[in-house]
């Protein structure tokens, strides 16, 4: 184990290793699950004889499951650390995908996807890596979270084409089994590398020496019990829920992720509707995943130097423009413009959670994040189902495009209204 002096003498902060571990987990989750699901969408729909609304419902129920589990998952992460939840997410998701290869009915699909694959996915692949970044960093929090979040796109770029190739060559069942096997063989060793916090290794956040802690940009405050909290304001969940920022963040995020997930789940079907082949759609998806990396890095770097709420508002404006290209543009150029600009909207994810860390601190971050997810994940739970139902009725995605743009604009306005809450 590195002690504080050894880590600093080598000129490298151990927290960046934790960022690398978080990136590895997000790459697996993004490649096999978030981006990978849309590769399985049409084959599963066609083989099981389902409507698109019915297939979307499976994904949406998984999101609803994550929302219900959110507060408990956050509490467990704050209590026991992120490593147990990462291991649970890897093992359950891996076994679930291998079981998915043998599904023959719609109810079997629901049981496997909800009861095994998604049971610990949000806690293991989504919440825990962000908790690592929030625990190990304060001044470089947005950058650390951005690196972890952007790795989802790397996973999509590297893994999604392989999944698409296996599905098109050998069928979706073979691809599902390989997904499960890959998750377990790679994910378990990565999760075992997790260290809970810098304090657990005799270090301090950002790698600062004890005399440097007072140099953090967040003002020193006094807790209710009279003890000084050096470097950061700490809110409990109850205190956070009494602030306007907590609820504005939830409402804006609900709209943002609702639009983003609806489009992501239906990405391949939407591109086919716009005239692209399934192979071309898979290539566009991989390109979007690849472009999310520079977008995340650019937005994350900017976020540590400007107002995060205003930056998120601006990014939502770019996202609305990208959807306009998708819905109303003509020709393949409009699809490429959508792919390039839509990644700016995706890049808000880590900035939003860095804002939560800035506003409410480190101690109860996982509990606050998990409770927020209980509310905002109903947006992405309903978005894909509504989108699928609209398509089944009109055989077109056009009616949803104006709604997506309006929701993106409203979310941007809400982000612009956010202000740092004052400590009680």
DAPE-V741498 format. One record per pair of residues at least 12 apart in sequence whose ideal C-beta (glycine too) atoms are under 7 Angstrom apart, sorted by the first residue. I is the first residue (numbers start at 0). J is the second residue. Records with the same first field share a line. If there is no record, write none. Layout:
# DAPE-V741498
I: J, J
This chain:
# DAPE-V741498
0: 200
1: 13, 200
2: 201
3: 201, 202
6: 202, 206
7: 206, 208
12: 205, 206
13: 200, 202
14: 135, 136, 197, 206
17: 131, 135, 194
18: 132, 143, 146, 147
20: 131, 189, 192, 193
21: 128, 131, 132, 147
22: 146, 147, 150
23: 189
24: 85, 124, 128, 186, 189, 190
25: 124, 128, 147, 148, 150, 151, 154
26: 150, 153, 154
27: 154, 182, 185, 186
28: 120, 124, 125, 151
29: 150, 151, 152, 154, 155
30: 154, 155, 157, 158, 159
31: 158, 178, 181, 182
32: 92, 120
33: 151
34: 155, 159, 284, 288
35: 158, 159, 162, 178
36: 58, 264
37: 263, 264, 266, 267, 284
38: 159, 162, 163, 166, 281
39: 166, 171, 175
40: 54, 267, 268
41: 267, 268, 277
42: 166, 171
43: 108, 171
47: 105, 108
49: 105
50: 391
51: 268, 387, 390, 391
52: 384, 387, 388, 391
53: 105
54: 387
55: 264, 383, 384, 386, 387
56: 384
57: 108, 109, 112
58: 264, 383
59: 380, 381, 383, 384
60: 109, 113
61: 112, 113, 117
62: 376, 379, 380
63: 376, 377, 380
64: 113, 117
65: 117, 121, 372, 376
66: 372, 373, 376, 377, 380
67: 373
68: 121, 122
69: 121, 369, 370, 372, 373, 376
70: 369, 370, 373
72: 84, 121, 122, 126, 369
73: 126, 365, 366, 368, 369, 370
74: 366, 369
76: 122, 126, 127, 130, 365
77: 363, 365, 366
80: 195
81: 127, 130, 131, 193
82: 190, 193
84: 119, 122, 123, 127
85: 123, 127, 190, 193
86: 187, 190
87: 119, 123
88: 119, 120, 122, 123, 124
89: 123, 182, 183, 186, 187, 190
90: 183
91: 115, 118, 119
92: 116, 120, 182
93: 179, 180, 182, 183, 186
94: 115, 179
95: 111, 115, 116, 179
96: 116, 175, 176, 178, 179, 182
97: 176, 179, 180
98: 111, 115
99: 111, 112, 116, 175
100: 172, 175, 176
121: 372
126: 365, 368, 369
128: 147
129: 144, 147, 352, 368
130: 364, 365
131: 193
132: 144, 147
133: 356, 361, 364
134: 196, 361
135: 196, 197, 204
136: 204, 205
137: 204, 205, 215, 217, 230, 231
138: 205, 215, 216
139: 205, 303
140: 353, 356, 357
141: 299, 302, 303, 349, 350, 353
142: 299, 300, 303
144: 349, 352, 353
145: 295, 296, 298, 299, 349
147: 349
148: 295, 348, 349
149: 291, 292, 295, 296
151: 291
152: 288, 289, 291, 292, 295
153: 292
155: 285, 288
156: 285, 288, 289
159: 281, 284, 285, 288
160: 281, 285
162: 174, 178
163: 281
165: 177
212: 229, 230
213: 229
215: 230, 231
217: 230, 231, 232
220: 232, 422
231: 360, 361
232: 360, 422
233: 360, 362
234: 359, 360, 363
235: 363
236: 363, 366, 367, 370
238: 423
239: 359, 367
242: 420
244: 358, 417, 418, 420
247: 413, 416, 417
248: 351, 355, 371, 417
249: 371, 374, 375
250: 413
251: 410, 413, 414
252: 351, 375
253: 374, 375, 377, 378
254: 378, 406, 409, 410
255: 315, 347, 410
256: 375, 378, 379
257: 378, 379, 381, 382, 406
258: 382, 403, 406, 407
259: 344, 345
260: 379, 382, 383
261: 382, 383, 386
262: 403
264: 383
265: 383, 386
266: 280, 284
267: 280, 281, 284
269: 396
270: 283, 334
272: 395, 396
273: 334
275: 334
283: 334, 338
286: 338
287: 338, 341, 342
290: 338, 339, 342
291: 342, 345, 346
294: 342, 343, 345, 346
295: 346, 349
298: 310, 314, 343, 346, 350
299: 349, 350
302: 350, 353
307: 350, 353, 354
308: 354, 414, 415, 417
309: 415
310: 350
311: 347, 350, 351, 414
312: 411, 412, 414, 415
314: 343, 344, 346, 347
315: 344, 407, 410, 411, 414
316: 411
317: 340, 343, 344
318: 341, 343, 344, 407
319: 404, 407, 408
320: 340
321: 337, 340, 341, 344
322: 400, 403, 404, 407
323: 404
324: 336, 337, 340
325: 337, 400
326: 397, 400
327: 400
352: 368
355: 367, 368
358: 419, 420
386: 399
